[in-house]
Amino acid sequence: MGQTSSGTNRRRFFQYAAALGVGGQTLLRSGDLSAAISDARESIGAPWPEMRYRTLGRTGFEASRLIFGCGASLMRTNKDMLLNTALEAGINVFDVGTTHYYDMAERNMKGFLKAHRDEVFLITKANPGFADSDLMVQPGDPVSVDMAKRAAAAWLELLDLSLSELGTESVDAYYQMAANNLDMVGSEEMYGAFERAKAAGKVKYYGLSTHQIAEDVLNRAIETGFFDLAMIAITPGGWYDWEGKNMLEGSPPMAELRPLFDRAREAGIGLIGMKAVRYFSGGFFGTSNKKAFDGHYPEALLNAGLSAFQRSYAYVLENGLDCVNADIQNYDQLRENHIAAATSDQFFRNTA
């Protein structure tokens, strides 16, 4: 389909609005009006690269390789302009989560979704333990059939709450959030709850997110055959440990995990990376070394003039994952992450 006049005007509107944001940030930082105008003009004059897409497992959906992580970004306020700019730039997957964890994020998406629900793949997620602390299991905890049934019921109640907060009748995917217990991942009661929600038209696809014992969780997900999507905490250097806010001790580098990722994708699971740059935010005691993963990168990536964040996103996208989820707080982060996802293949063409 050709670009309509109204579509052109809409795109131009968001380009200029985004440029205004860039110029305004420069003005606030420097107090230099001429520098602010220069940055705004540069933003308009430099077109973004075309977003790339990947079929997301057996969902069949052609997903943008960058997923907009809305949870932390929208906890306090709506950011419709930022969401619209992302959509205009080709991002078509938006990920959020229950109000029990992300405060107002789902409610703050409502206006954007009212205008664009049919244009986006919408993901939300919840852990049954958010509704009932007795259901907050840890790795290795035994899960009885009765407990699994209660967890399934609580998880469905949280889905209904999410639909209400989002102002929509359905989401495309619903995750077991922070999945860290193999019994719960493999629970037929949880899968049965998903099937009931699917039959009711509330959701299409079943997924999980995990940043604890992620390798074991992903293997269990493959074994069950239940899951359509899995979002995993992974960096170029290997598994990210959410508990320690650091790299998981003893983790193999990501390149050595490629056979696991290939098996998951062969099983029909769409793989999404998260926490790919969280290590750079440091642990509890300071900022981490932003060159920590450079030893894993090909020369083309090292010499590309990209930031440490962009290099990490580009690497995980080209080493076994379909998409990467990024927490995007502002226009600068959106543009930076978009460039990484849209161009990542350019730096790995001669590395096979």
C-alpha contacts under 8 A as a table, 3 or more apart, distances in Angstrom:
res1	aa1	res2	aa2	distance
3	Q	7	G	6.02
3	Q	8	T	6.50
4	T	7	G	4.94
4	T	8	T	6.17
5	S	8	T	5.04
5	S	9	N	6.24
6	S	9	N	5.09
6	S	10	R	6.07
7	G	10	R	4.98
7	G	11	R	6.14
8	T	11	R	5.16
8	T	12	R	6.14
9	N	12	R	5.07
9	N	13	F	6.03
10	R	13	F	5.06
10	R	14	F	6.45
11	R	14	F	5.31
11	R	15	Q	6.22
11	R	88	E	6.52
12	R	15	Q	5.01
12	R	16	Y	6.20
13	F	16	Y	5.39
13	F	17	A	6.08
14	F	17	A	4.91
14	F	18	A	5.89
14	F	81	M	7.58
14	F	84	N	7.52
14	F	85	T	5.84
14	F	88	E	7.77
15	Q	18	A	5.19
15	Q	19	A	6.09
15	Q	44	I	6.20
15	Q	85	T	7.61
16	Y	19	A	4.88
16	Y	20	L	6.06
16	Y	44	I	6.68
17	A	20	L	5.05
17	A	21	G	6.43
18	A	21	G	5.01
18	A	22	V	6.43
18	A	43	S	7.99
18	A	85	T	7.38
18	A	331	Y	6.71
19	A	22	V	5.01
19	A	23	G	6.16
19	A	39	D	7.76
19	A	40	A	4.59
19	A	41	R	7.02
19	A	43	S	5.54
19	A	44	I	6.05
20	L	23	G	5.10
20	L	24	G	5.91
20	L	40	A	6.00
21	G	24	G	5.06
21	G	25	Q	6.18
21	G	40	A	7.83
21	G	331	Y	7.16
22	V	25	Q	5.24
22	V	26	T	6.36
22	V	36	A	7.55
22	V	39	D	6.60
22	V	40	A	5.70
22	V	43	S	7.36
22	V	331	Y	7.30
22	V	332	D	7.25
23	G	26	T	5.11
23	G	27	L	6.18
23	G	35	A	7.81
23	G	36	A	4.23
23	G	37	I	5.80
23	G	38	S	7.60
23	G	39	D	5.59
23	G	40	A	4.63
24	G	27	L	5.06
24	G	28	L	6.21
24	G	36	A	6.46
25	Q	28	L	5.12
25	Q	29	R	6.20
25	Q	36	A	7.63
26	T	29	R	5.12
26	T	30	S	5.99
26	T	31	G	7.50
26	T	32	D	7.58
26	T	35	A	6.97
26	T	36	A	5.01
26	T	39	D	7.30
27	L	30	S	5.35
27	L	31	G	4.74
27	L	32	D	5.60
27	L	33	L	5.88
27	L	35	A	7.33
27	L	36	A	5.15
28	L	31	G	5.73
32	D	35	A	5.37
32	D	36	A	6.33
33	L	36	A	4.99
33	L	37	I	6.27
34	S	37	I	5.16
34	S	38	S	6.12
35	A	38	S	4.97
35	A	39	D	6.12
36	A	39	D	5.22
36	A	40	A	6.19
37	I	40	A	5.07
37	I	41	R	6.15
38	S	41	R	5.18
38	S	42	E	6.10
39	D	42	E	5.02
39	D	43	S	6.14
40	A	43	S	5.13
40	A	44	I	6.49
41	R	44	I	5.20
41	R	45	G	6.03
42	E	45	G	5.03
42	E	46	A	5.99
43	S	46	A	5.55
43	S	47	P	7.73
44	I	47	P	6.91
48	W	89	A	7.49
48	W	335	R	7.70
48	W	338	H	7.94
48	W	339	I	7.01
49	P	339	I	6.48
49	P	342	A	6.17
49	P	343	T	7.34
50	E	89	A	7.69
50	E	90	G	7.46
50	E	342	A	6.16
51	M	64	S	6.59
51	M	65	R	7.41
51	M	89	A	7.15
51	M	90	G	5.66
51	M	91	I	7.28
51	M	338	H	7.31
51	M	341	A	7.17
51	M	342	A	4.67
52	R	64	S	5.91
52	R	65	R	5.98
52	R	341	A	7.28
52	R	342	A	5.39
53	Y	62	E	5.74
53	Y	63	A	5.16
53	Y	64	S	4.44
53	Y	65	R	5.37
54	R	61	F	7.96
54	R	62	E	5.33
54	R	63	A	5.36
54	R	64	S	6.58
54	R	65	R	6.41
54	R	322	D	6.04
54	R	323	C	7.46
55	T	58	R	7.94
55	T	59	T	7.66
55	T	60	G	5.56
55	T	61	F	5.38
55	T	62	E	4.46
55	T	63	A	6.06
55	T	270	G	7.89
55	T	322	D	7.62
56	L	59	T	5.80
56	L	60	G	5.87
56	L	61	F	5.47
56	L	62	E	6.29
56	L	63	A	6.13
56	L	229	L	7.80
56	L	269	I	7.60
56	L	270	G	4.64
56	L	271	L	7.43
56	L	322	D	6.64
57	G	60	G	6.25
57	G	61	F	7.85
57	G	228	D	6.57
57	G	229	L	7.12
57	G	265	R	6.38
57	G	268	G	4.75
57	G	269	I	4.82
57	G	270	G	3.88
57	G	271	L	7.51
58	R	228	D	6.33
58	R	268	G	4.88
58	R	269	I	6.54
58	R	270	G	7.10
59	T	205	Y	7.18
59	T	228	D	6.68
59	T	270	G	7.78
63	A	91	I	7.95
63	A	92	N	6.42
63	A	93	V	6.39
63	A	121	F	7.89
63	A	323	C	7.63
64	S	67	I	6.59
64	S	90	G	6.89
64	S	91	I	5.32
64	S	92	N	5.79
64	S	93	V	6.55
64	S	323	C	7.08
65	R	91	I	7.90
65	R	317	L	7.69
65	R	322	D	6.50
65	R	323	C	4.23
65	R	324	V	6.21
65	R	341	A	5.93
65	R	342	A	7.45
66	L	91	I	6.49
66	L	93	V	7.74
66	L	323	C	5.75
66	L	324	V	5.28
66	L	325	N	6.11
66	L	326	A	7.15
66	L	337	N	7.45
66	L	338	H	6.64
66	L	341	A	5.72
67	I	91	I	6.65
67	I	92	N	7.39
67	I	93	V	5.16
67	I	94	F	5.83
67	I	95	D	6.99
67	I	323	C	6.78
67	I	324	V	5.92
67	I	325	N	4.55
67	I	326	A	6.24
68	F	86	A	7.80
68	F	91	I	7.25
68	F	93	V	6.42
68	F	94	F	4.88
68	F	95	D	6.14
68	F	325	N	6.09
68	F	326	A	5.76
68	F	327	D	6.61
68	F	328	I	6.56
69	G	72	A	7.49
69	G	73	S	7.32
69	G	94	F	6.23
69	G	95	D	4.98
69	G	96	V	6.28
69	G	325	N	5.74
69	G	326	A	5.19
69	G	327	D	4.54
69	G	328	I	6.30
70	C	73	S	5.14
70	C	74	L	5.71
70	C	94	F	6.71
70	C	95	D	5.69
70	C	96	V	4.98
70	C	105	A	6.87
70	C	327	D	6.56
70	C	328	I	7.15
71	G	74	L	5.71
71	G	75	M	6.20
71	G	95	D	7.14
71	G	96	V	4.63
71	G	97	G	5.94
71	G	102	Y	5.55
71	G	105	A	5.49
71	G	106	E	7.63
71	G	327	D	7.58
72	A	75	M	5.35
72	A	102	Y	6.42
72	A	105	A	7.27
72	A	327	D	6.75
72	A	329	Q	7.91
73	S	76	R	7.77
73	S	105	A	7.48
73	S	327	D	6.57
73	S	328	I	6.14
73	S	329	Q	5.03
74	L	77	T	5.37
74	L	78	N	5.63
74	L	79	K	6.79
74	L	104	M	6.82
74	L	105	A	4.42
74	L	106	E	7.67
74	L	108	N	6.15
74	L	109	M	7.55
75	M	102	Y	5.53
75	M	103	D	5.31
75	M	104	M	4.84
75	M	105	A	4.32
75	M	108	N	7.60
76	R	103	D	7.39
76	R	104	M	6.08
76	R	105	A	7.03
77	T	104	M	7.37
77	T	105	A	7.52
77	T	108	N	6.14
78	N	105	A	7.65
78	N	108	N	4.51
78	N	109	M	6.51
79	K	82	L	5.39
79	K	83	L	6.28
79	K	108	N	7.61
80	D	83	L	5.01
80	D	84	N	5.92
80	D	109	M	7.59
80	D	111	G	7.33
80	D	112	F	5.80
81	M	84	N	5.11
81	M	85	T	6.09
82	L	85	T	5.06
82	L	86	A	6.24
82	L	330	N	6.92
82	L	331	Y	6.54
83	L	86	A	5.09
83	L	87	L	6.25
83	L	112	F	7.26
84	N	87	L	5.00
84	N	88	E	6.08
84	N	112	F	7.51
85	T	88	E	5.04
85	T	89	A	6.15
86	A	89	A	5.01
86	A	90	G	6.56
86	A	91	I	5.49
86	A	334	L	7.16
87	L	90	G	5.24
87	L	91	I	4.92
87	L	92	N	6.08
88	E	91	I	7.30
91	I	94	F	7.97
92	N	119	E	6.95
92	N	120	V	4.81
92	N	121	F	6.10
93	V	120	V	5.66
93	V	121	F	4.67
93	V	122	L	6.09
93	V	123	I	7.65
94	F	120	V	7.00
94	F	121	F	6.34
94	F	122	L	5.29
94	F	123	I	6.27
95	D	122	L	6.17
95	D	123	I	4.66
95	D	124	T	5.90
95	D	325	N	7.86
96	V	102	Y	7.99
96	V	105	A	6.97
96	V	106	E	6.55
96	V	123	I	6.17
96	V	124	T	4.88
96	V	125	K	6.98
97	G	101	Y	7.07
97	G	102	Y	6.21
97	G	105	A	7.38
97	G	106	E	6.75
97	G	123	I	7.76
97	G	124	T	4.58
97	G	125	K	4.68
97	G	126	A	6.28
97	G	162	S	7.69
98	T	101	Y	5.72
98	T	102	Y	6.03
98	T	103	D	7.59
98	T	105	A	7.99
98	T	106	E	6.96
98	T	124	T	6.90
98	T	125	K	6.06
98	T	126	A	5.51
98	T	158	L	7.06
98	T	159	L	7.96
98	T	161	L	7.83
98	T	162	S	5.92
99	T	102	Y	4.92
99	T	103	D	4.45
99	T	104	M	5.93
99	T	105	A	6.75
99	T	106	E	6.60
99	T	162	S	7.30
99	T	165	E	7.99
100	H	103	D	6.10
100	H	130	F	6.13
100	H	131	A	7.77
101	Y	130	F	7.59
102	Y	105	A	5.62
102	Y	106	E	7.76
103	D	106	E	7.90
104	M	107	R	5.32
104	M	108	N	5.96
105	A	108	N	5.05
105	A	109	M	6.47
106	E	109	M	5.25
106	E	110	K	6.84
106	E	162	S	6.86
106	E	165	E	5.56
106	E	166	L	5.14
107	R	110	K	5.36
107	R	165	E	4.72
107	R	166	L	5.33
107	R	167	G	7.65
108	N	111	G	7.11
108	N	166	L	7.81
109	M	112	F	5.45
109	M	113	L	6.11
109	M	166	L	6.25
110	K	113	L	5.17
110	K	114	K	6.05
110	K	165	E	7.29
110	K	166	L	4.93
110	K	167	G	5.63
111	G	114	K	5.14
111	G	115	A	6.68
112	F	115	A	5.47
112	F	116	H	6.14
112	F	117	R	7.74
113	L	116	H	4.90
113	L	117	R	4.56
113	L	166	L	7.52
113	L	167	G	7.78
113	L	168	T	7.76
114	K	117	R	6.01
114	K	167	G	7.47
114	K	168	T	7.86
116	H	119	E	5.29
116	H	120	V	6.77
117	R	120	V	5.78
117	R	122	L	7.96
121	F	171	V	7.81
121	F	172	D	5.87
122	L	171	V	5.43
122	L	172	D	5.18
122	L	173	A	6.57
123	I	171	V	6.16
123	I	172	D	5.92
123	I	173	A	4.78
123	I	174	Y	5.92
123	I	175	Y	7.70
124	T	162	S	7.52
124	T	171	V	7.16
124	T	173	A	6.57
124	T	174	Y	5.25
124	T	175	Y	6.52
125	K	159	L	7.81
125	K	174	Y	5.27
125	K	175	Y	4.45
125	K	176	Q	6.11
125	K	177	M	5.40
125	K	208	L	7.97
126	A	130	F	7.25
126	A	155	W	6.75
126	A	158	L	6.73
126	A	159	L	7.59
126	A	174	Y	7.92
126	A	175	Y	6.48
126	A	176	Q	5.83
126	A	177	M	4.84
127	N	130	F	5.65
127	N	131	A	7.85
127	N	136	M	7.66
127	N	155	W	6.67
127	N	176	Q	5.71
127	N	177	M	4.82
127	N	178	A	6.62
127	N	179	A	7.58
128	P	131	A	5.68
128	P	132	D	6.65
128	P	135	L	6.08
128	P	136	M	6.86
128	P	151	A	5.26
128	P	152	A	7.21
128	P	154	A	5.41
128	P	155	W	4.84
128	P	158	L	7.70
129	G	132	D	4.86
129	G	133	S	4.86
129	G	134	D	6.62
129	G	135	L	4.46
129	G	136	M	3.98
129	G	137	V	7.38
129	G	151	A	7.55
130	F	133	S	6.34
130	F	136	M	7.29
131	A	154	A	6.21
131	A	155	W	7.84
131	A	158	L	7.28
132	D	135	L	5.59
132	D	136	M	7.26
132	D	154	A	7.53
133	S	136	M	5.22
134	D	137	V	7.73
135	L	147	M	7.24
135	L	150	R	7.92
135	L	151	A	6.21
137	V	141	D	6.12
137	V	180	N	7.80
137	V	181	N	6.71
138	Q	141	D	5.58
138	Q	180	N	6.29
138	Q	181	N	5.93
139	P	180	N	5.43
139	P	181	N	4.59
139	P	182	L	7.20
139	P	213	I	7.67
140	G	181	N	6.35
140	G	182	L	7.56
141	D	181	N	7.07
142	P	183	D	7.33
143	V	147	M	6.03
143	V	148	A	6.39
143	V	183	D	6.17
143	V	184	M	6.92
144	S	147	M	5.08
144	S	148	A	6.16
145	V	148	A	5.04
145	V	149	K	6.19
145	V	189	E	7.81
146	D	149	K	5.10
146	D	150	R	6.32
147	M	150	R	5.12
147	M	151	A	6.07
148	A	151	A	4.94
148	A	152	A	6.07
148	A	184	M	6.99
148	A	187	S	6.86
148	A	189	E	5.95
148	A	190	M	6.86
149	K	152	A	5.10
149	K	153	A	6.30
149	K	189	E	5.67
149	K	190	M	7.36
150	R	153	A	5.15
150	R	154	A	6.18
151	A	154	A	5.10
151	A	155	W	6.03
151	A	190	M	7.31
152	A	155	W	5.08
152	A	156	L	6.31
152	A	189	E	6.12
152	A	190	M	4.83
152	A	193	A	5.72
153	A	156	L	5.23
153	A	157	E	6.33
153	A	193	A	7.20
154	A	157	E	5.03
154	A	158	L	6.26
155	W	158	L	5.11
155	W	159	L	6.34
156	L	159	L	4.93
156	L	160	D	6.39
156	L	193	A	6.77
156	L	194	F	7.83
156	L	197	A	7.45
157	E	160	D	5.16
157	E	161	L	6.35
158	L	161	L	4.95
158	L	162	S	6.16
159	L	162	S	4.98
159	L	163	L	6.24
159	L	174	Y	7.74
160	D	163	L	5.15
160	D	164	S	6.31
161	L	164	S	5.13
161	L	165	E	6.18
162	S	165	E	5.03
162	S	166	L	5.97
163	L	166	L	5.13
163	L	167	G	5.91
163	L	168	T	5.42
163	L	169	E	6.07
163	L	170	S	6.48
163	L	171	V	7.48
164	S	167	G	5.11
164	S	168	T	6.71
164	S	169	E	7.95
168	T	171	V	7.49
169	E	201	G	7.87
169	E	202	K	6.24
170	S	201	G	6.55
170	S	202	K	4.21
170	S	203	V	5.47
171	V	174	Y	7.01
171	V	202	K	6.29
171	V	203	V	5.04
171	V	204	K	7.21
172	D	203	V	5.30
172	D	204	K	5.14
172	D	205	Y	6.12
173	A	203	V	5.83
173	A	204	K	5.85
173	A	205	Y	4.53
173	A	206	Y	5.79
173	A	207	G	6.65
174	Y	203	V	6.68
174	Y	205	Y	6.55
174	Y	206	Y	5.61
174	Y	207	G	5.97
174	Y	208	L	7.81
175	Y	206	Y	6.09
175	Y	207	G	4.31
175	Y	208	L	4.37
175	Y	209	S	6.47
176	Q	179	A	5.81
176	Q	185	V	7.86
176	Q	207	G	6.37
176	Q	208	L	4.50
176	Q	209	S	6.32
177	M	208	L	5.81
177	M	209	S	5.03
177	M	210	T	6.84
178	A	208	L	7.50
178	A	209	S	5.39
178	A	210	T	4.70
178	A	211	H	6.52
178	A	212	Q	7.52
179	A	184	M	7.69
179	A	185	V	6.69
179	A	208	L	6.40
179	A	209	S	5.96
179	A	210	T	5.00
179	A	211	H	7.78
179	A	212	Q	7.60
179	A	217	V	7.39
180	N	185	V	7.72
180	N	210	T	6.42
180	N	211	H	7.67
180	N	212	Q	5.64
180	N	213	I	6.27
180	N	214	A	7.37
180	N	217	V	6.64
181	N	184	M	5.40
181	N	185	V	6.24
181	N	217	V	7.44
182	L	185	V	4.96
182	L	186	G	6.10
182	L	216	D	7.58
182	L	217	V	6.16
182	L	220	R	6.59
183	D	186	G	5.21
183	D	187	S	5.82
184	M	187	S	4.85
184	M	190	M	7.33
185	V	190	M	7.94
185	V	217	V	7.13
185	V	220	R	7.04
185	V	221	A	6.70
186	G	220	R	6.74
186	G	221	A	6.95
186	G	224	T	6.14
187	S	190	M	5.31
187	S	191	Y	6.42
188	E	191	Y	4.97
188	E	192	G	5.84
189	E	192	G	4.98
189	E	193	A	6.24
190	M	193	A	5.09
190	M	194	F	6.46
191	Y	194	F	5.04
191	Y	195	E	6.26
191	Y	226	F	6.94
192	G	195	E	4.96
192	G	196	R	6.28
193	A	196	R	5.15
193	A	197	A	6.30
194	F	197	A	5.07
194	F	198	K	6.05
194	F	203	V	7.88
194	F	206	Y	6.77
195	E	198	K	4.96
195	E	199	A	6.10
196	R	199	A	5.06
196	R	200	A	6.24
197	A	200	A	5.04
197	A	201	G	6.44
197	A	202	K	5.36
197	A	203	V	6.10
198	K	201	G	5.13
198	K	202	K	5.60
198	K	203	V	4.87
198	K	204	K	5.58
198	K	205	Y	7.75
199	A	202	K	7.58
200	A	203	V	7.98
201	G	204	K	7.43
205	Y	227	F	7.76
205	Y	228	D	5.95
205	Y	229	L	7.54
206	Y	226	F	7.33
206	Y	227	F	5.33
206	Y	228	D	5.42
206	Y	229	L	6.47
207	G	227	F	5.40
207	G	228	D	5.69
207	G	229	L	4.40
207	G	230	A	5.44
207	G	231	M	7.79
208	L	227	F	7.61
208	L	229	L	6.54
208	L	230	A	4.98
208	L	231	M	6.19
209	S	230	A	5.82
209	S	231	M	4.49
209	S	232	I	5.92
210	T	213	I	7.68
210	T	214	A	5.69
210	T	217	V	7.43
210	T	230	A	7.89
210	T	231	M	6.38
210	T	232	I	5.24
210	T	233	A	6.46
211	H	214	A	5.64
211	H	232	I	6.07
211	H	233	A	4.82
211	H	240	Y	6.72
211	H	241	D	6.25
211	H	242	W	5.78
212	Q	241	D	6.25
212	Q	242	W	6.61
212	Q	243	E	7.59
213	I	216	D	5.57
213	I	217	V	6.22
214	A	217	V	4.95
214	A	218	L	6.00
214	A	232	I	6.49
214	A	233	A	7.21
214	A	239	W	7.45
215	E	218	L	5.26
215	E	219	N	6.24
216	D	219	N	5.13
216	D	220	R	6.16
217	V	220	R	5.08
217	V	221	A	6.14
218	L	221	A	4.98
218	L	222	I	6.26
218	L	230	A	7.47
218	L	264	A	7.54
219	N	222	I	5.16
219	N	223	E	6.34
219	N	260	L	7.71
219	N	264	A	7.87
220	R	223	E	5.04
220	R	224	T	6.34
221	A	224	T	5.35
221	A	225	G	6.61
221	A	226	F	6.87
221	A	227	F	6.23
222	I	225	G	5.63
222	I	226	F	7.82
222	I	227	F	7.50
222	I	263	R	7.73
222	I	264	A	5.89
222	I	267	A	6.41
222	I	269	I	7.78
224	T	227	F	7.54
225	G	267	A	7.23
227	F	230	A	7.32
227	F	269	I	6.34
228	D	268	G	6.43
228	D	269	I	4.71
228	D	270	G	6.19
229	L	269	I	4.99
229	L	270	G	4.62
229	L	271	L	6.09
229	L	272	I	7.58
230	A	269	I	6.63
230	A	270	G	6.30
230	A	271	L	5.27
230	A	272	I	6.17
231	M	271	L	6.03
231	M	272	I	4.51
231	M	273	G	5.58
231	M	274	M	6.52
232	I	271	L	7.55
232	I	272	I	6.34
232	I	273	G	5.18
232	I	274	M	5.79
233	A	239	W	6.17
233	A	240	Y	5.41
233	A	241	D	7.67
233	A	273	G	5.99
233	A	274	M	4.79
233	A	275	K	5.15
233	A	276	A	6.81
234	I	237	G	7.94
234	I	238	G	5.77
234	I	239	W	4.64
234	I	240	Y	5.41
234	I	254	M	7.38
234	I	273	G	6.04
234	I	274	M	6.29
234	I	275	K	6.25
234	I	276	A	5.56
234	I	316	V	7.67
235	T	238	G	5.13
235	T	239	W	6.10
235	T	240	Y	6.41
235	T	254	M	6.71
235	T	275	K	7.01
235	T	276	A	4.52
235	T	277	V	7.03
235	T	312	S	6.93
235	T	316	V	6.62
236	P	253	P	6.40
236	P	254	M	5.21
236	P	255	A	7.53
236	P	276	A	7.46
236	P	293	F	6.17
236	P	296	H	6.79
236	P	312	S	6.36
236	P	315	Y	6.41
236	P	316	V	6.08
237	G	247	M	7.65
237	G	251	S	7.92
237	G	252	P	7.29
237	G	253	P	4.41
237	G	254	M	5.64
237	G	293	F	6.01
237	G	296	H	7.35
238	G	247	M	7.13
238	G	248	L	7.47
238	G	251	S	5.58
238	G	252	P	5.56
238	G	253	P	4.15
238	G	254	M	4.46
238	G	257	L	7.89
239	W	247	M	6.19
239	W	248	L	5.55
239	W	251	S	5.94
239	W	252	P	7.69
239	W	253	P	7.70
239	W	254	M	7.44
240	Y	245	K	7.49
240	Y	246	N	6.12
240	Y	247	M	4.64
240	Y	248	L	5.39
240	Y	275	K	6.94
240	Y	276	A	7.90
240	Y	279	Y	7.60
241	D	244	G	5.62
241	D	245	K	5.74
241	D	246	N	5.44
241	D	247	M	5.44
241	D	248	L	4.78
242	W	245	K	4.86
242	W	246	N	6.94
243	E	246	N	7.93
244	G	247	M	7.81
244	G	248	L	7.92
244	G	283	G	7.10
245	K	278	R	7.97
245	K	279	Y	7.01
245	K	282	G	7.19
245	K	283	G	4.88
245	K	284	F	7.13
246	N	279	Y	5.92
246	N	282	G	7.35
246	N	283	G	5.89
247	M	251	S	7.57
247	M	279	Y	7.18
248	L	251	S	5.53
252	P	256	E	6.18
252	P	257	L	7.08
253	P	256	E	5.68
253	P	257	L	6.98
254	M	257	L	5.12
254	M	258	R	6.79
254	M	316	V	7.82
254	M	319	N	7.43
255	A	258	R	5.54
255	A	319	N	6.56
256	E	259	P	7.33
257	L	260	L	5.50
257	L	261	F	6.60
258	R	261	F	5.06
258	R	262	D	6.07
258	R	319	N	6.73
258	R	320	G	5.79
259	P	262	D	5.03
259	P	263	R	6.19
260	L	263	R	5.14
260	L	264	A	6.31
261	F	264	A	5.08
261	F	265	R	6.25
261	F	271	L	7.60
261	F	320	G	5.67
261	F	321	L	7.13
262	D	265	R	5.16
262	D	266	E	6.05
262	D	320	G	6.61
263	R	266	E	4.98
263	R	267	A	6.18
264	A	267	A	5.05
264	A	268	G	6.64
264	A	269	I	5.46
264	A	270	G	7.73
264	A	271	L	7.63
265	R	268	G	5.06
265	R	269	I	4.90
265	R	270	G	6.07
265	R	271	L	6.98
266	E	269	I	7.26
270	G	321	L	7.99
270	G	322	D	6.47
271	L	321	L	5.24
271	L	322	D	5.33
271	L	323	C	6.70
272	I	321	L	5.98
272	I	322	D	5.90
272	I	323	C	4.80
272	I	324	V	5.22
272	I	325	N	6.62
273	G	276	A	6.71
273	G	316	V	7.25
273	G	317	L	7.99
273	G	321	L	6.60
273	G	323	C	6.34
273	G	324	V	4.50
273	G	325	N	5.93
274	M	324	V	6.06
274	M	325	N	5.19
274	M	326	A	6.80
275	K	278	R	4.86
275	K	279	Y	7.47
275	K	325	N	7.97
275	K	326	A	7.80
276	A	279	Y	7.45
276	A	312	S	6.25
276	A	313	Y	6.30
276	A	316	V	7.36
276	A	324	V	7.96
277	V	280	F	5.67
277	V	281	S	7.53
277	V	309	F	5.74
277	V	312	S	6.37
277	V	313	Y	7.34
278	R	281	S	5.39
278	R	282	G	7.36
279	Y	282	G	5.43
279	Y	283	G	7.23
279	Y	288	S	6.50
280	F	287	T	6.48
280	F	288	S	5.01
280	F	289	N	6.62
280	F	290	K	5.78
280	F	309	F	7.92
281	S	286	G	7.82
281	S	287	T	5.61
281	S	288	S	6.32
282	G	285	F	7.09
282	G	286	G	5.25
282	G	287	T	4.10
282	G	288	S	4.45
283	G	286	G	6.00
283	G	287	T	6.99
283	G	288	S	7.27
288	S	292	A	7.89
289	N	292	A	5.35
290	K	293	F	7.54
290	K	308	A	5.84
291	K	294	D	5.26
291	K	308	A	6.95
292	A	295	G	7.43
293	F	296	H	5.68
293	F	297	Y	7.24
293	F	312	S	7.57
294	D	297	Y	5.37
294	D	302	L	7.10
297	Y	301	L	6.19
297	Y	302	L	6.38
297	Y	315	Y	7.31
298	P	301	L	5.52
298	P	302	L	6.43
298	P	347	F	7.43
298	P	348	F	7.25
298	P	351	T	7.30
299	E	302	L	4.99
299	E	303	N	6.00
300	A	303	N	5.30
300	A	304	A	6.07
300	A	347	F	5.14
300	A	348	F	7.40
301	L	304	A	5.15
301	L	306	L	7.74
301	L	311	R	6.73
301	L	347	F	5.17
301	L	348	F	7.69
302	L	305	G	7.26
302	L	306	L	7.73
302	L	311	R	7.66
303	N	306	L	7.87
304	A	347	F	7.90
306	L	309	F	7.92
306	L	310	Q	5.75
306	L	311	R	6.16
306	L	340	A	7.99
307	S	310	Q	5.13
307	S	311	R	6.23
308	A	311	R	5.16
308	A	312	S	6.28
309	F	312	S	5.28
309	F	313	Y	6.36
309	F	337	N	7.90
310	Q	313	Y	5.18
310	Q	314	A	6.03
310	Q	336	E	6.87
310	Q	337	N	6.29
310	Q	339	I	7.78
310	Q	340	A	5.02
311	R	314	A	5.13
311	R	315	Y	6.08
311	R	340	A	7.17
312	S	315	Y	5.19
312	S	316	V	6.37
313	Y	316	V	5.49
313	Y	317	L	6.28
313	Y	324	V	7.00
313	Y	337	N	7.59
313	Y	340	A	6.33
313	Y	341	A	6.85
313	Y	344	S	7.97
314	A	317	L	5.30
314	A	318	E	6.41
314	A	340	A	5.47
314	A	341	A	6.05
314	A	343	T	7.66
314	A	344	S	4.53
314	A	345	D	7.62
315	Y	318	E	5.28
315	Y	319	N	6.25
315	Y	344	S	7.18
316	V	319	N	5.20
316	V	320	G	6.99
316	V	321	L	6.41
316	V	324	V	7.67
317	L	320	G	6.60
317	L	321	L	5.22
317	L	322	D	6.42
317	L	323	C	6.24
317	L	324	V	6.69
317	L	341	A	7.38
317	L	344	S	7.07
318	E	321	L	6.86
318	E	344	S	6.88
318	E	345	D	6.57
318	E	348	F	7.26
321	L	324	V	7.46
324	V	341	A	7.99
326	A	337	N	7.46
328	I	331	Y	7.99
328	I	333	Q	5.81
328	I	334	L	5.86
329	Q	333	Q	6.61
329	Q	334	L	7.65
330	N	333	Q	5.52
330	N	334	L	6.29
331	Y	334	L	4.97
331	Y	335	R	6.19
332	D	335	R	5.31
332	D	336	E	6.12
333	Q	336	E	5.05
333	Q	337	N	5.98
334	L	337	N	5.33
334	L	338	H	5.91
335	R	338	H	5.02
335	R	339	I	6.18
336	E	339	I	5.42
336	E	340	A	6.54
337	N	340	A	5.15
337	N	341	A	6.32
338	H	341	A	5.29
338	H	342	A	5.96
339	I	342	A	5.14
339	I	343	T	6.01
340	A	343	T	5.53
340	A	344	S	5.63
341	A	344	S	5.55
342	A	345	D	7.96
343	T	346	Q	5.72
343	T	347	F	7.85
344	S	347	F	6.01
344	S	348	F	7.49
345	D	348	F	5.54
345	D	349	R	6.52
346	Q	349	R	6.01
347	F	350	N	7.92
348	F	351	T	5.29
348	F	352	A	7.57
349	R	352	A	7.21
